[in-house]
Amino acid sequence: MSNLSRRKFLLTAAGSAAGALWLAACGGSSKKAENQASGSVSAADAPELKGATLGFIALTDASPLIIAKEKGLFAKHGMPDVKVVKQTSWAATRDNLELGGSRGGIDGAHILSPMPLLLTAGTITKTKQPLPMYILARLNTQGQGLSVSKDFPGLKINDAAAMKKAVADANSKGRKFKAAVTFPGGNHDLWTRYWMAANGIDPNKDADLVVVPPPQMVANMQTGTMDAFCVGEPWNQRLVNKKLGYTAAQTGELWDKHPEKAFSMRADWVDANPKAAKALLMAVQEAQMWCDDPANLDEMCEIVSKDKYIKASVADIKPRLAGNVDYGDGRTVKNSPYKMLFWTSEASFPFKSHDTWFVTEDIRWGYLPASTDINALVNKVNRADLWKEAAKGIGQEKAIPASDSRGKETFFDGVVFDPENPKAYLDKLAIKAMK
């Protein structure tokens, strides 16, 4: 361990009183918090490995993995050799998961929540063979944006007339309205499709959806190669700061406290190293609590802004993490209810009902066949049981929800998703492209 890493580990492990009190305030036992703060790992709990290789994309919702590394939390739980490695795109994340850490790829990742489900189903792997994955935690809820070029003013979350006008304006120029998403069948693809369809636009027929890696979104808008994009932060904020466009809506306006990124690992890695998987998960959970503490916001922004992580200015990163949103079209909001959450309001718990919606929407748009056994796929991938074990390990029993389902969810257009009856939800949607 380098001197710098050792210093970070000691600073993290030392604290004891303040750290224990804060963890207790989050709902855990102060005694257990004190034990964790000591940094000691019993022989019975010792991880099978000292490290793992985890991928991330340059987005603020990768902060829990970055903070777990930077603040020595992986080391605290017996895994000092964890590597947190930047990926160039979600396609690269997929490819490196297929390769695996032992062959120069990655063992797990900060990832779009539908991707582990699609990988397990074998629909997005290069080989078209299933790559079993586990979702161990949700890394965050909400905190994304639907951004639009300044050439198409007036779009908001629920304005069918403005949406149809934007599409018509693009058509008048001899082309379709072009929107960028980050990965086919991923979160941002689904948010964009839902937004358009709810406003009467068929994203397959009336628009042109293209895939662009998150860090390249603003540059593509600047060159005029797209009209809108959906992405995580800080790229929506950067677009506004550069006065190239505006935020039509925060994605929390589409679905309040919607699930976003996940912490996912290859299933074979977890099955072979269950103690190491628990150690990683405990570190990530503690990092999520740290990230949600307002007292840590400035430090977190400084850390994640570094070139090796997000490579963006604090001015791009901090405002929306703080809940201060300049939409770029005259609207401003302080302390937005739709800001990114890492731990608060059960943000970290991987509700199976949420993965049920992701699978259902991927069926809606043809990324999964209509014959998909939704419950079987969700139950195979979602490891809420491991999340609960890890939460107990850090004294967070009170953070465990009463159910693996968050129940019925209501979207901005009034549509209700009942996870107990996905078929009824699909049947009532007017626009879809099922196969």
Stockholm file with secondary structure:
# STOCKHOLM 1.0

chainA/1-435         MSNLSRRKFLLTAAGSAAGALWLAACGGSSKKAENQASGSVSAADAPELKGATLGFIALTDASPLIIAKEKGLFAKHGMPDVKVVKQTSWAATRDNLELGGSRGGIDGAHILSPMPLLLTAGTITKTKQPLPMYILARLNTQGQGLSVSKDFPGLKINDAAAMKKAVADANSKGRKFKAAVTFPGGNHDLWTRYWMAANGIDPNKDADLVVVPPPQMVANMQTGTMDAFCVGEPWNQRLVNKKLGYTAAQTGELWDKHPEKAFSMRADWVDANPKAAKALLMAVQEAQMWCDDPANLDEMCEIVSKDKYIKASVADIKPRLAGNVDYGDGRTVKNSPYKMLFWTSEASFPFKSHDTWFVTEDIRWGYLPASTDINALVNKVNRADLWKEAAKGIGQEKAIPASDSRGKETFFDGVVFDPENPKAYLDKLAIKAMK
#=GR chainA/1-435 SS CCHHHHHHHHHHHHCHHHHHHHHHHTTSCHHHHHHHHTTCCCGGGCCSCSCCEEEECSSGGGHHHHHHHHTTHHHHTTCTTCEEEECSSHHHHHHHHHHCGGGTSCSEEEEETHHHHHHHHTSSSTTSSCCCEEEEEECCBCCEEEEEETTSTTCCSSCHHHHHHHHHHHHHTTSCEEEEESSTTSHHHHHHHHHHHHTTCCTTTTEEEEECCGGGHHHHHHTTSCSEEEEETTHHHHHHHTTSEEEEEEHHHHSTTCBCEEEEEEHHHHHHCHHHHHHHHHHHHHHHHHHHCGGGHHHHHHHHTSTTTTCCCHHHHHHHHTTCEECSSSCEESSCTTSCBSSGGGTTSCCHHHHHHHHHHHHHTTSSCTTCCHHHHHHHHBCHHHHHHHHHHTTCGGGSCSCSCCCCEECTTSCEECTTCHHHHHHHCSSCCCC
#=GC SS_cons         CCHHHHHHHHHHHHCHHHHHHHHHHTTSCHHHHHHHHTTCCCGGGCCSCSCCEEEECSSGGGHHHHHHHHTTHHHHTTCTTCEEEECSSHHHHHHHHHHCGGGTSCSEEEEETHHHHHHHHTSSSTTSSCCCEEEEEECCBCCEEEEEETTSTTCCSSCHHHHHHHHHHHHHTTSCEEEEESSTTSHHHHHHHHHHHHTTCCTTTTEEEEECCGGGHHHHHHTTSCSEEEEETTHHHHHHHTTSEEEEEEHHHHSTTCBCEEEEEEHHHHHHCHHHHHHHHHHHHHHHHHHHCGGGHHHHHHHHTSTTTTCCCHHHHHHHHTTCEECSSSCEESSCTTSCBSSGGGTTSCCHHHHHHHHHHHHHTTSSCTTCCHHHHHHHHBCHHHHHHHHHHTTCGGGSCSCSCCCCEECTTSCEECTTCHHHHHHHCSSCCCC
//
